[in-house]
Amino acid sequence: MPFDFQGKHVTVAGLGVSGVPAAKVLHGLGARVTVVNDGDDERARAQAAELEALGVTVRLGDGDTLPDGTELIVTAPGWKPAKPLFTAAGEAGVPVWGDVELAWRLRGRDGRKAAPWLAVTGTNGKTTTVQMLASILKAAGLRTAAVGNIGVSLLDAVTGETEYDVLAVELSSYQLHWAPSLRAHSATVLNLAPDHLDWHGSMEAYAADKGRVYEGNTVACVYNVADKATEGLVREADVEEGCRAVGFTLGTPAPGQLGVVEGILVDRAFVEDRQKNAQELAEVSDVNPPAPHNIANALAAAALARAFGVPAAAVRDGLRAFTPDAHRIAHVADVDGVAYVDDSKATNTHATEASLAAYESIVWIAGGLAKGATFDELVTGAAKRLRGAVLIGADRALIREALARHAPEVPVVDLDRTDTGAMLQAVQEAQRLARPGDTVLLAPACASMDMFTNYNKRGDAFAEAVRELGA
């Protein structure tokens, strides 16, 4: 039965990107909405004024107290499950939804056909994969959009005037935690590595929340053959009868998988007689950039599109049309025979491992806020590829110590500064270490907030420093 919001007391937890749209939608559905928010800064007050003008009640500076009469909480995804507000809700028997859960329940509410969701999660590669998927779906002539954790509101997509045939949906572990009734057409967990453990409490809880994306899938659960944990999540999922497990691999695919054969992306899952036949989808050179982990992203996107019935030619055309976002293995320039590549988005060791694997001889610029990470395994795997390393940021000593233990022959420049101007010096030091044919790679393996507002600003500083080299 659809949830009737008319007259219901609904508390929206958190303003910001998800809270404001949720409050507006709920108010429009006749709910009596109260917004609670931890912060009471200038931005929060401006958002509060906008909502109060509509008749929404807003409480700033108190996100822990459950408002009297609350019958439902709709929370921003980042609010931790252990927060007192949710403890009180549990004791009072009040359900808690995220904005994704709300969007799922509002699908088709106005009588329009509810667009199926093709869902993507994983520790790394989500945004790129969802954008590739949307590009493929568009190439097939379908009305679609890349939405969700990518920064485009799912609520807007399901309640707006535009009608879609299918949605490409990026979902974070936070969003999945608060979306108990989500049932995607098909979904993938791209990979699993420790991340956000302070929020989830353990790796097991983090993986379980990621695995929720497979619950109730109707056509395909797409997993990473190279990451057995993702296959394990498929095995544990309760799916619709007839839903298939479909693997993707950088090697030769077995029946029921997508993979790579002699530079060709091929499908042995969505073809007749999978034991004998394979369908050519695209060439590796159609993937931009053709780094190994990005080819894996393309295969995952292709698998979801094929599960939705997209023809092979649209996979090729969609991949060719796709342009990656900035700061994701972005080639900045070649200077004196050395390539300079910006992967500032590599904010954890798992993403950086994939980035380092894409090049043969690297001068590595790394460092920032480690977020509790360790670097021994990362350095051990990359040691043979490193020409040198330049370290910046607050936690650079952790990387320096790992290099000393596992790659003592690699020259290291340790820049004892955390101001934004350090990036120019880092690039200059990397140029000094590099030789023609090398790649100077910004893949920090750390968050940026010790030196920069975000990873975008860090990548911009790198690109500007590279341009100064070539001036």
Residue pairs with C-beta under 8 A, 6 or more apart in sequence:
2 105
2 109
3 72
3 105
5 26
5 29
5 30
5 31
6 29
6 30
6 31
7 30
7 31
7 32
8 30
8 31
8 32
8 71
8 72
9 31
9 32
9 34
9 67
9 69
9 70
9 71
9 72
10 26
10 31
10 32
10 33
10 34
10 70
10 71
10 72
10 73
10 74
11 33
11 34
11 35
11 36
11 66
11 67
11 70
11 72
11 73
11 74
12 19
12 22
12 23
12 26
12 33
12 34
12 35
12 36
12 73
12 74
12 75
13 19
13 35
13 36
13 63
13 73
13 74
13 75
13 76
13 79
13 85
14 35
14 36
14 37
14 38
14 63
14 75
14 76
14 78
14 79
15 35
15 37
15 39
15 44
15 47
15 48
15 58
15 76
16 47
16 76
17 76
17 151
17 153
18 76
18 77
18 98
18 99
18 153
18 155
19 35
19 37
19 47
19 76
19 99
20 47
20 50
20 51
21 99
21 153
21 155
21 156
22 74
22 99
22 102
22 155
23 33
23 35
23 51
23 56
24 51
24 54
24 56
25 102
25 106
25 155
25 159
26 33
26 74
26 102
27 33
27 51
27 54
27 55
27 56
33 51
33 56
33 57
34 56
34 57
34 58
34 59
34 67
34 70
35 48
35 51
35 56
35 57
35 58
35 59
36 59
36 62
36 63
36 65
36 67
36 85
37 44
37 48
37 58
37 59
37 60
37 61
37 63
38 61
38 62
38 63
38 64
39 60
39 61
40 60
40 61
44 60
45 60
47 58
48 58
48 60
51 58
52 58
59 67
63 79
63 83
63 85
64 83
64 84
64 85
65 84
65 85
65 88
66 73
66 85
66 88
66 89
66 92
66 94
70 89
70 92
70 94
71 94
72 94
72 95
72 96
72 97
73 85
73 86
73 89
73 94
73 95
73 96
73 97
74 96
74 97
74 98
74 99
74 101
74 102
75 86
75 96
75 97
75 98
75 99
75 178
76 98
76 99
77 98
77 99
77 100
77 149
77 172
77 174
77 175
77 177
77 178
78 174
78 199
79 85
79 86
80 199
81 177
82 201
86 96
89 95
89 96
96 178
97 105
97 178
97 179
97 180
98 174
98 175
98 177
98 178
98 179
99 153
99 154
99 155
99 175
100 148
100 154
100 171
100 175
100 176
100 178
100 179
100 182
101 178
101 179
101 180
101 181
101 182
102 155
103 154
103 155
103 157
103 158
103 159
104 117
104 179
104 181
104 182
104 183
105 181
106 155
106 158
106 159
107 114
107 115
107 158
108 114
109 158
109 159
110 159
112 163
113 163
114 158
115 157
115 158
115 163
115 164
115 165
115 166
115 167
116 166
116 167
116 184
116 185
116 308
117 166
117 167
117 169
117 182
117 184
117 185
118 133
118 137
118 166
118 167
118 168
118 169
118 184
118 185
118 186
118 187
118 304
118 305
118 307
118 308
119 169
119 171
119 182
119 184
119 186
119 187
119 188
119 213
120 126
120 129
120 130
120 133
120 168
120 169
120 170
120 171
120 187
120 188
120 190
120 300
120 301
120 304
121 170
121 171
121 172
121 173
121 176
121 187
121 188
121 189
121 190
121 210
121 213
122 129
122 188
122 189
122 190
122 191
122 192
122 210
122 224
122 230
123 190
123 191
123 192
123 193
123 195
123 348
123 350
123 351
124 190
124 191
124 193
124 293
124 348
124 350
124 351
124 354
125 190
125 191
125 293
125 294
125 296
125 297
125 300
125 354
126 149
126 150
126 170
126 171
126 172
126 190
127 149
127 150
127 170
127 325
127 328
128 294
128 297
128 324
128 325
128 328
129 170
129 188
129 190
129 297
129 298
129 300
129 301
130 146
130 148
130 150
130 168
130 169
130 170
130 301
131 146
131 150
131 168
131 322
131 324
131 325
132 297
132 298
132 301
132 318
132 319
132 322
133 146
133 168
133 301
133 304
133 305
134 144
134 145
134 146
134 168
135 318
135 319
135 321
135 322
136 301
136 302
136 305
136 310
136 314
136 315
136 317
136 318
136 319
137 144
137 165
137 166
137 168
137 305
137 308
137 310
137 314
137 318
138 144
138 318
138 321
139 313
139 314
139 315
139 317
139 318
139 321
140 305
140 310
140 311
140 314
140 318
141 314
142 165
142 166
142 310
143 162
143 163
143 164
143 165
143 166
144 164
144 165
144 166
144 167
144 168
145 152
145 157
145 162
145 164
145 167
145 168
146 152
146 168
146 170
147 153
147 154
147 156
147 157
147 167
147 168
147 169
147 170
148 154
148 169
148 170
148 171
148 175
149 170
149 171
149 172
149 175
150 170
154 167
154 169
157 164
157 167
166 185
166 308
168 304
169 184
171 179
171 213
173 195
173 196
173 199
173 200
173 206
173 209
173 210
174 196
174 199
174 209
176 182
176 209
176 210
176 212
176 213
177 200
177 209
177 212
179 212
180 212
182 212
182 213
182 215
182 216
183 215
183 216
183 217
183 218
184 213
184 216
184 217
184 218
185 217
185 218
185 219
185 307
185 308
186 217
186 218
186 219
186 220
186 221
186 222
186 303
186 304
186 307
186 308
187 213
187 214
187 217
187 220
187 221
187 222
187 304
188 213
188 221
188 222
188 223
188 224
188 230
188 300
188 303
188 304
189 210
189 211
189 213
189 214
189 223
189 224
189 230
189 233
190 224
190 230
190 296
190 297
190 300
191 224
191 227
191 230
191 350
192 206
192 207
192 210
192 227
192 229
192 230
192 233
193 348
193 349
193 350
194 203
194 206
194 373
195 206
195 348
195 350
196 206
197 203
197 206
197 372
198 372
200 206
200 209
207 229
207 233
210 233
211 233
211 236
211 237
214 221
214 233
214 234
214 237
214 239
215 237
215 238
215 239
216 238
216 239
216 240
217 237
217 239
217 240
217 243
218 239
218 240
218 242
218 243
219 242
219 243
219 244
219 307
219 308
220 243
220 244
220 245
220 246
220 269
220 303
220 304
220 307
221 234
221 237
221 239
221 243
221 244
221 245
221 246
222 246
222 247
222 248
222 300
222 303
222 304
222 307
223 230
223 231
223 233
223 234
223 245
223 246
223 247
223 248
224 230
224 231
224 247
224 248
224 249
224 296
224 300
225 231
225 247
225 248
225 249
225 251
225 257
225 259
226 249
226 250
226 296
231 245
231 247
234 245
235 245
244 256
244 269
245 256
246 256
246 257
246 258
246 269
246 270
246 303
246 307
247 253
247 254
247 256
247 257
247 258
247 269
248 257
248 258
248 259
248 296
248 299
248 300
248 302
248 303
249 257
249 258
249 259
249 260
249 299
250 259
250 260
250 292
250 295
250 296
250 299
251 259
251 260
252 259
252 260
252 261
253 259
253 260
253 261
253 266
253 267
253 268
253 269
253 278
254 268
255 268
255 269
255 274
255 275
256 268
256 269
256 274
257 268
257 269
258 265
258 266
258 267
258 268
258 269
258 281
258 299
258 302
258 303
258 306
259 265
259 266
259 268
259 299
260 266
260 284
260 295
260 299
261 278
263 283
263 284
263 285
264 280
264 281
264 282
264 283
264 284
265 280
265 281
265 282
265 283
265 284
265 286
265 287
265 295
265 298
265 299
265 302
265 315
266 278
266 279
266 280
266 281
267 278
267 279
267 281
267 302
267 303
267 306
267 312
268 274
268 277
268 278
268 279
269 303
269 306
270 279
270 303
270 306
270 307
271 277
271 278
271 279
279 312
280 312
281 302
281 306
281 312
281 315
281 316
282 298
282 302
282 315
282 316
282 319
282 320
283 316
284 290
284 295
286 316
286 319
286 320
287 294
287 295
287 298
287 319
288 294
288 319
288 322
288 323
288 324
289 324
289 329
289 331
289 358
291 329
291 354
291 355
291 357
291 358
292 354
292 357
292 358
293 354
293 355
293 357
293 358
294 324
294 329
298 319
301 319
302 315
302 319
305 314
305 315
305 318
306 312
306 315
324 330
325 345
326 342
326 456
326 459
327 342
327 343
327 344
327 345
327 455
327 456
327 458
327 459
328 343
328 345
329 341
329 342
329 343
329 355
329 358
330 341
330 342
330 343
330 459
330 463
331 339
331 340
331 341
332 340
332 341
332 342
332 462
332 463
332 466
332 467
333 339
333 340
333 466
333 467
333 469
333 470
334 340
335 431
335 466
335 469
335 470
336 431
336 436
337 435
337 436
337 437
338 431
338 434
338 435
338 436
338 437
338 438
338 439
338 440
339 438
339 439
339 440
340 427
340 439
340 440
340 462
340 466
340 469
341 359
341 439
341 440
341 441
341 442
342 442
342 459
342 462
342 463
343 351
343 352
343 355
343 441
343 442
343 443
344 442
344 444
344 448
344 455
344 456
344 458
344 459
344 462
345 351
345 455
345 459
346 352
346 354
346 355
346 443
346 444
346 445
347 368
347 444
347 445
347 446
347 447
347 448
347 455
348 371
348 373
348 445
348 446
349 373
349 374
349 375
349 377
349 378
349 445
351 443
351 445
352 366
352 378
352 443
352 444
352 445
353 378
353 381
353 382
355 441
355 443
356 362
356 364
356 378
356 381
356 382
356 385
356 441
356 443
357 381
357 382
357 385
359 385
359 439
359 441
360 385
360 439
361 385
361 387
361 435
361 437
361 438
361 439
362 382
362 385
362 386
362 387
362 438
362 439
362 440
362 441
363 386
363 387
363 388
363 389
363 390
363 430
363 433
363 434
363 438
363 439
363 440
363 441
364 382
364 386
364 388
364 389
364 390
364 441
364 443
365 389
365 390
365 391
365 392
365 426
365 427
365 430
365 440
365 441
365 442
365 443
365 444
365 462
366 389
366 390
366 391
366 392
366 396
366 399
366 443
366 444
366 445
366 446
367 391
367 392
367 393
367 394
367 395
367 396
367 399
367 444
367 445
367 446
368 392
368 393
368 394
368 395
368 396
368 444
368 445
368 446
368 447
368 448
368 449
368 450
368 451
368 458
369 393
369 394
369 395
369 446
369 447
369 448
369 449
369 450
370 395
370 398
370 445
370 446
370 447
371 446
371 447
373 398
373 445
373 446
374 398
374 402
375 398
375 399
375 402
375 445
376 402
376 405
376 406
378 402
378 445
379 399
379 402
379 403
379 405
379 406
379 407
380 406
380 407
382 407
383 406
383 407
383 410
386 407
386 410
387 410
387 433
387 434
387 435
387 438
388 410
388 411
388 412
388 413
388 430
388 433
388 434
389 399
389 403
389 410
389 411
389 412
389 413
390 412
390 413
390 415
390 426
390 429
390 430
390 433
391 399
391 400
391 412
391 413
391 414
391 415
392 415
392 417
392 418
392 422
392 423
392 426
392 444
392 451
393 418
393 444
393 446
393 450
393 451
394 418
394 450
394 451
395 446
395 450
396 414
396 415
397 414
399 445
400 412
400 414
403 410
403 412
404 412
411 433
413 426
413 429
413 433
415 422
415 425
415 426
415 429
417 425
418 450
418 451
419 451
420 451
420 452
420 457
420 461
422 451
423 458
423 461
423 462
423 464
423 465
424 461
424 464
424 465
424 468
426 465
427 440
427 462
427 465
427 466
427 468
427 469
428 465
428 469
430 440
431 440
431 469
434 440
440 466
442 458
442 459
442 462
444 455
444 458
447 455
448 454
448 455
448 457
448 458
451 458
452 458
452 461
